[in-house]
């Protein structure tokens, strides 16, 4: 069973990552993202009403790039920038990300942000491996 799963692992990772980006992006576009308020709170500039939906459309595009395997040379730097941008929460609003000012005690928001390490690692794998 393991060899068969291994043969499809990259495809599963590509679809899973792409699906997460599309899903989270659509939630921002339609105004139902639980992360929208966090996004606006962390920005170092005032965001208009257009910003969160525009970010959502960008996430949808990234998700589709991941699923399709196309434009990987463009997708990787955009993904890295986007996911690194999410880590701004840890620096700009540490009181929201860490309990009791302890960087080892993550809040729900902190866990939401830190899990992006896995998304980033997966994105590097699927955008740098040749398609079969």
Residue frames as a rotation matrix with the C-alpha (Angstrom) as fourth column:
UNK 1
0.564 0.826 0.000 0.00
0.826 -0.564 0.000 0.00
0.000 0.000 -1.000 0.00
UNK 2
0.368 -0.481 -0.796 2.81
0.279 -0.760 0.588 2.43
-0.887 -0.438 -0.145 0.87
UNK 3
-0.701 -0.669 0.247 4.36
0.445 -0.140 0.884 2.37
-0.557 0.730 0.396 -2.64
UNK 4
-0.196 0.705 0.682 0.98
0.916 -0.117 0.384 3.18
0.351 0.699 -0.623 -4.20
UNK 5
0.751 0.451 -0.482 0.44
0.620 -0.733 0.279 6.04
-0.228 -0.508 -0.831 -1.77
UNK 6
-0.067 -0.874 -0.481 3.97
0.344 -0.472 0.812 7.29
-0.937 -0.111 0.332 -2.39
UNK 7
-0.641 -0.166 0.749 3.27
0.759 0.008 0.651 7.39
-0.114 0.986 0.120 -6.11
UNK 8
0.105 0.794 0.598 0.33
0.721 -0.475 0.504 9.73
0.685 0.379 -0.623 -5.51
UNK 9
0.082 -0.104 -0.991 1.69
0.951 -0.290 0.109 11.69
-0.298 -0.952 0.075 -2.56
UNK 10
-0.854 -0.470 -0.224 2.80
0.378 -0.856 0.353 14.73
-0.358 0.217 0.908 -4.52
UNK 11
-0.625 0.709 0.326 -0.55
0.207 -0.252 0.945 14.94
0.753 0.658 0.011 -6.30
UNK 12
0.268 0.732 -0.627 -2.36
0.837 0.146 0.528 14.65
0.477 -0.666 -0.573 -2.98
UNK 13
-0.246 -0.450 -0.858 -0.16
0.810 -0.582 0.072 17.37
-0.532 -0.678 0.508 -1.45
UNK 14
-0.973 -0.107 0.204 -0.72
0.216 -0.732 0.647 19.64
0.080 0.673 0.735 -4.45
UNK 15
-0.267 0.957 0.116 -4.50
0.337 -0.020 0.941 19.16
0.903 0.290 -0.317 -4.29
UNK 16
0.252 0.351 -0.902 -4.64
0.953 0.075 0.295 19.56
0.171 -0.933 -0.316 -0.52
UNK 17
-0.544 -0.533 -0.648 -2.59
0.628 -0.771 0.107 22.75
-0.557 -0.349 0.754 -0.43
UNK 18
-0.932 0.219 0.288 -4.41
0.112 -0.582 0.805 24.19
0.344 0.783 0.518 -3.42
UNK 19
-0.066 0.977 -0.204 -7.76
0.605 0.202 0.770 23.34
0.794 -0.072 -0.604 -1.88
UNK 20
0.046 0.015 -0.999 -6.87
0.957 -0.286 0.039 25.09
-0.285 -0.958 -0.027 1.38
UNK 21
-0.842 -0.416 -0.345 -5.81
0.310 -0.895 0.321 28.25
-0.442 0.163 0.882 -0.45
UNK 22
-0.713 0.654 0.254 -8.94
0.133 -0.230 0.964 28.27
0.689 0.721 0.077 -2.61
UNK 23
0.103 0.800 -0.591 -11.20
0.826 0.262 0.499 27.64
0.554 -0.540 -0.633 0.39
UNK 24
-0.134 -0.219 -0.966 -9.61
0.835 -0.550 0.009 30.32
-0.533 -0.806 0.257 2.60
UNK 25
-0.962 -0.270 -0.023 -9.56
0.206 -0.782 0.588 32.74
-0.177 0.561 0.809 -0.34
UNK 26
-0.451 0.870 0.197 -13.23
0.370 -0.018 0.929 32.25
0.812 0.492 -0.314 -1.19
UNK 27
0.182 0.506 -0.843 -14.15
0.979 -0.013 0.203 32.87
0.092 -0.862 -0.498 2.45
UNK 28
-0.525 -0.432 -0.733 -12.36
0.505 -0.851 0.140 36.24
-0.685 -0.297 0.666 2.25
UNK 29
-0.961 0.168 0.222 -14.04
0.130 -0.434 0.892 37.10
0.246 0.885 0.395 -1.05
UNK 30
-0.187 0.982 -0.022 -17.56
0.391 0.095 0.915 36.40
0.901 0.163 -0.402 0.23
UNK 31
-0.184 0.055 0.981 -16.99
-0.595 -0.801 -0.066 38.08
0.783 -0.596 0.180 3.59
UNK 32
0.846 0.534 0.017 -17.08
-0.357 0.542 0.761 35.00
0.397 -0.649 0.649 5.83
UNK 33
0.104 -0.885 -0.454 -13.41
0.273 0.464 -0.843 34.61
0.956 -0.036 0.290 6.74
UNK 34
0.877 0.166 -0.451 -12.76
0.468 -0.080 0.880 34.44
0.110 -0.983 -0.148 10.48
UNK 35
-0.012 -0.977 -0.213 -9.26
0.944 -0.082 0.320 35.76
-0.330 -0.197 0.923 9.71
UNK 36
0.219 0.126 0.967 -10.44
0.720 -0.690 -0.074 38.99
0.658 0.713 -0.242 8.04
UNK 37
0.962 0.167 0.215 -10.41
-0.015 -0.757 0.653 41.08
0.272 -0.632 -0.726 11.23
UNK 38
0.575 -0.817 -0.037 -6.95
0.401 0.242 0.884 39.75
-0.713 -0.523 0.466 12.09
UNK 39
0.010 -0.545 0.838 -5.65
0.998 -0.044 -0.040 40.66
0.059 0.837 0.544 8.63
UNK 40
0.470 0.260 0.843 -6.90
0.366 -0.927 0.081 44.23
0.803 0.270 -0.531 8.94
UNK 41
0.998 -0.050 -0.022 -5.64
0.003 -0.355 0.935 44.58
-0.055 -0.933 -0.354 12.53
UNK 42
0.406 -0.909 0.096 -2.09
0.604 0.345 0.718 43.56
-0.686 -0.234 0.689 11.62
UNK 43
0.388 -0.256 0.885 -1.70
0.851 -0.269 -0.451 45.72
0.354 0.928 0.113 8.53
UNK 44
-0.367 -0.611 -0.702 0.68
0.804 -0.587 0.091 48.65
-0.468 -0.531 0.707 9.01
UNK 45
-0.990 0.135 -0.039 -1.59
-0.135 -0.839 0.527 50.80
0.038 0.527 0.849 6.82
UNK 46
-0.298 0.948 0.108 -5.31
-0.484 -0.052 -0.874 51.51
-0.823 -0.313 0.475 6.73
UNK 47
-0.936 0.013 0.350 -7.03
0.267 0.674 0.688 48.95
-0.227 0.738 -0.635 4.54
UNK 48
-0.534 0.797 -0.282 -10.03
-0.845 -0.505 0.176 49.82
-0.002 0.332 0.943 2.46
UNK 49
0.274 0.760 0.589 -13.01
-0.651 0.598 -0.468 47.50
-0.708 -0.255 0.658 2.14
UNK 50
0.738 -0.009 -0.674 -11.41
-0.628 0.355 -0.692 46.12
0.246 0.935 0.257 -1.02
UNK 51
-0.130 -0.988 0.082 -8.28
-0.974 0.112 -0.196 44.75
0.184 -0.105 -0.977 0.67
UNK 52
-0.349 -0.011 0.937 -9.51
-0.529 0.828 -0.188 41.50
-0.774 -0.561 -0.295 2.26
UNK 53
0.726 0.616 0.307 -11.49
-0.089 0.527 -0.845 40.42
-0.682 0.586 0.438 -0.85
UNK 54
0.666 -0.556 -0.497 -8.47
-0.684 -0.192 -0.703 41.24
0.296 0.809 -0.509 -3.04
UNK 55
-0.391 -0.788 0.475 -6.28
-0.907 0.419 -0.052 39.14
-0.158 -0.451 -0.878 -0.75
UNK 56
0.090 0.545 0.833 -8.87
-0.300 0.813 -0.499 36.39
-0.950 -0.206 0.237 -1.07
UNK 57
0.937 0.229 -0.263 -8.75
-0.302 0.153 -0.941 36.49
-0.175 0.961 0.213 -4.87
UNK 58
0.132 -0.970 -0.204 -4.96
-0.930 -0.050 -0.364 36.24
0.343 0.238 -0.909 -4.62
UNK 59
-0.439 -0.248 0.864 -5.29
-0.668 0.733 -0.128 33.16
-0.601 -0.633 -0.487 -2.43
UNK 60
0.618 0.692 0.374 -7.74
-0.178 0.586 -0.790 31.62
-0.766 0.421 0.485 -4.91
UNK 61
0.759 -0.398 -0.515 -5.22
-0.594 -0.098 -0.799 32.23
0.267 0.912 -0.310 -7.71
UNK 62
-0.295 -0.910 0.292 -2.42
-0.953 0.259 -0.154 30.69
0.064 -0.324 -0.944 -5.63
UNK 63
-0.098 0.346 0.933 -4.58
-0.443 0.824 -0.352 27.66
-0.891 -0.448 0.072 -4.91
UNK 64
0.887 0.461 -0.006 -5.40
-0.183 0.340 -0.923 27.18
-0.423 0.820 0.386 -8.57
UNK 65
0.361 -0.850 -0.383 -1.71
-0.846 -0.125 -0.519 27.51
0.393 0.511 -0.764 -9.49
UNK 66
-0.435 -0.541 0.720 -0.87
-0.821 0.566 -0.072 24.83
-0.368 -0.623 -0.690 -6.93
UNK 67
0.269 0.630 0.728 -3.57
-0.207 0.776 -0.596 22.45
-0.941 0.010 0.339 -8.15
UNK 68
0.966 0.179 -0.186 -2.74
-0.202 0.077 -0.976 22.95
-0.160 0.981 0.110 -11.82
UNK 69
0.378 -0.906 0.191 1.03
0.649 0.406 0.644 22.92
-0.661 -0.120 0.741 -11.38
UNK 70
0.358 -0.199 0.912 1.26
0.808 -0.424 -0.410 25.86
0.468 0.884 0.009 -13.78
UNK 71
0.476 -0.229 0.849 3.19
-0.128 -0.973 -0.190 29.10
0.870 -0.018 -0.493 -13.27
UNK 72
0.722 -0.211 -0.659 5.26
0.663 0.484 0.571 27.48
0.199 -0.849 0.490 -10.55
UNK 73
-0.374 -0.918 0.134 8.08
0.847 -0.396 -0.354 29.99
0.378 -0.019 0.926 -11.05
UNK 74
-0.405 0.344 0.847 5.59
-0.222 -0.936 0.273 32.76
0.887 -0.078 0.455 -10.24
UNK 75
0.585 0.788 -0.191 3.64
-0.043 0.265 0.963 30.87
0.810 -0.555 0.189 -7.60
UNK 76
0.235 -0.523 -0.819 6.56
0.863 0.500 -0.072 30.07
0.447 -0.690 0.569 -5.31
UNK 77
-0.807 -0.584 0.087 7.79
0.465 -0.720 -0.516 33.62
0.364 -0.376 0.852 -4.62
UNK 78
-0.306 0.783 0.541 4.20
-0.479 -0.618 0.624 34.86
0.823 -0.068 0.564 -4.27
UNK 79
0.596 0.511 -0.620 3.41
0.194 0.657 0.728 32.01
0.780 -0.554 0.292 -1.86
UNK 80
-0.186 -0.752 -0.632 6.55
0.902 0.124 -0.413 32.64
0.389 -0.647 0.655 0.17
UNK 81
-0.855 -0.113 0.506 5.78
0.013 -0.980 -0.197 36.37
0.518 -0.162 0.840 0.42
UNK 82
0.055 0.976 0.211 2.15
-0.455 -0.164 0.875 35.73
0.889 -0.145 0.435 1.33
UNK 83
0.609 0.196 -0.769 2.90
0.437 0.725 0.532 33.12
0.662 -0.660 0.355 3.98
UNK 84
-0.481 -0.806 -0.344 5.78
0.799 -0.243 -0.550 35.11
0.360 -0.539 0.761 5.45
UNK 85
-0.604 0.357 0.713 3.40
-0.255 -0.934 0.251 38.06
0.755 -0.031 0.655 5.62
UNK 86
0.493 0.834 -0.246 1.15
-0.037 0.303 0.952 36.00
0.869 -0.461 0.180 7.86
UNK 87
0.090 -0.544 -0.834 4.00
0.900 0.403 -0.165 35.71
0.426 -0.736 0.526 10.35
UNK 88
-0.539 -0.226 0.811 3.74
0.035 -0.969 -0.246 39.48
0.842 -0.104 0.530 10.90
UNK 89
0.571 0.810 0.132 1.08
-0.183 -0.031 0.983 38.65
0.800 -0.585 0.130 13.49
UNK 90
0.560 -0.405 -0.723 3.77
0.766 0.586 0.265 37.11
0.316 -0.702 0.638 15.69
UNK 91
-0.524 -0.852 -0.016 5.86
0.822 -0.500 -0.273 40.29
0.224 -0.156 0.962 15.58
UNK 92
-0.708 0.241 0.664 3.29
-0.037 -0.952 0.305 43.09
0.705 0.192 0.682 15.28
UNK 93
0.178 0.818 0.547 0.64
-0.810 -0.194 0.553 41.72
0.559 -0.542 0.628 17.65
UNK 94
-0.662 -0.539 -0.521 2.39
-0.205 0.799 -0.566 39.27
0.721 -0.268 -0.639 19.96
UNK 95
-0.773 0.420 0.476 -0.30
-0.543 -0.051 -0.838 39.71
-0.328 -0.906 0.267 22.61
UNK 96
0.309 0.901 -0.304 -2.77
-0.932 0.222 -0.286 38.13
-0.190 0.372 0.909 20.21
UNK 97
0.342 -0.249 -0.906 -0.47
-0.562 0.718 -0.410 35.25
0.753 0.649 0.106 19.24
UNK 98
-0.487 -0.640 -0.594 1.10
0.171 0.597 -0.784 34.31
0.857 -0.483 -0.181 22.57
UNK 99
0.699 0.697 -0.160 -0.44
0.240 -0.018 0.971 33.67
0.674 -0.716 -0.180 25.98
UNK 100
0.897 -0.277 -0.345 1.18
0.308 -0.167 0.937 35.36
-0.317 -0.946 -0.064 29.00
UNK 101
0.703 -0.627 -0.336 3.84
-0.707 -0.668 -0.233 36.94
-0.078 0.402 -0.912 26.73
UNK 102
-0.045 -0.689 0.723 5.44
-0.368 0.684 0.629 33.51
-0.929 -0.239 -0.284 26.42
UNK 103
-0.133 -0.034 -0.991 6.43
-0.986 -0.098 0.136 32.57
-0.101 0.995 -0.021 22.85
UNK 104
-0.968 -0.191 -0.162 6.00
-0.206 0.975 0.081 28.88
0.142 0.111 -0.984 23.70
UNK 105
-0.548 0.836 0.008 2.35
0.455 0.306 -0.836 29.34
-0.702 -0.455 -0.548 24.70
UNK 106
-0.973 0.186 0.140 0.43
0.055 -0.398 0.916 29.87
0.226 0.898 0.377 21.49
UNK 107
-0.367 0.929 -0.049 -3.12
-0.438 -0.219 -0.872 31.15
-0.820 -0.299 0.488 21.45
UNK 108
0.329 0.562 0.759 -5.60
0.494 0.583 -0.646 29.94
-0.805 0.587 -0.086 18.83
UNK 109
0.951 -0.039 -0.307 -4.45
-0.253 -0.673 -0.695 32.81
-0.179 0.739 -0.650 16.61
UNK 110
0.081 -0.996 0.027 -0.82
-0.884 -0.060 0.464 31.85
-0.461 -0.062 -0.885 17.21
UNK 111
-0.258 -0.107 0.960 -1.54
0.093 0.987 0.135 28.26
-0.962 0.124 -0.244 16.22
UNK 112
0.759 0.605 0.240 -3.36
0.339 -0.054 -0.939 29.49
-0.556 0.794 -0.246 13.11
UNK 113
0.748 -0.537 -0.389 -0.26
-0.657 -0.678 -0.328 31.47
-0.087 0.501 -0.861 12.11
UNK 114
-0.140 -0.906 0.399 2.40
-0.781 0.348 0.518 28.91
-0.608 -0.239 -0.757 13.05
UNK 115
0.247 0.278 0.928 0.71
0.239 0.911 -0.336 26.14
-0.939 0.305 0.159 11.03
UNK 116
0.924 0.074 -0.376 1.68
-0.310 -0.429 -0.848 28.18
-0.224 0.900 -0.373 7.99
UNK 117
-0.132 -0.988 0.082 5.16
-0.820 0.155 0.551 26.70
-0.557 0.006 -0.831 8.38
UNK 118
-0.312 0.099 0.945 3.64
0.231 0.973 -0.025 23.45
-0.922 0.211 -0.326 7.09
UNK 119
0.779 0.615 0.123 1.86
0.303 -0.198 -0.932 25.24
-0.549 0.763 -0.341 4.23
UNK 120
0.580 -0.640 -0.503 5.13
-0.759 -0.649 -0.049 26.94
-0.295 0.411 -0.863 3.30
UNK 121
-0.426 -0.768 0.479 7.09
-0.528 0.641 0.558 23.67
-0.735 -0.015 -0.678 3.36
UNK 122
0.017 0.529 0.848 4.44
0.493 0.734 -0.468 21.91
-0.870 0.426 -0.248 1.28
UNK 123
0.894 0.322 -0.312 4.35
-0.055 -0.612 -0.789 24.78
-0.445 0.722 -0.529 -1.18
UNK 124
0.083 -0.943 -0.323 8.11
-0.886 -0.219 0.410 24.56
-0.457 0.252 -0.853 -1.65
UNK 125
-0.490 -0.251 0.835 7.83
-0.033 0.962 0.270 20.82
-0.871 0.105 -0.480 -2.33
UNK 126
0.254 0.702 0.665 5.02
0.634 0.398 -0.663 21.05
-0.730 0.590 -0.344 -4.89
UNK 127
0.926 0.113 -0.360 6.42
-0.154 -0.757 -0.635 24.07
-0.344 0.643 -0.684 -6.73
UNK 128
0.135 -0.957 -0.259 9.98
-0.921 -0.217 0.323 22.78
-0.365 0.195 -0.911 -7.03
UNK 129
-0.356 -0.195 0.914 9.32
-0.012 0.979 0.205 19.14
-0.934 0.062 -0.351 -7.97
UNK 130
-0.876 0.065 -0.477 8.88
-0.481 -0.105 0.870 18.27
0.007 0.992 0.124 -11.62
UNK 131
0.139 0.980 0.143 5.36
-0.871 0.190 -0.453 17.28
-0.471 -0.061 0.880 -12.62
UNK 132
-0.720 -0.310 0.621 4.86
-0.062 0.919 0.388 13.68
-0.691 0.241 -0.681 -13.61
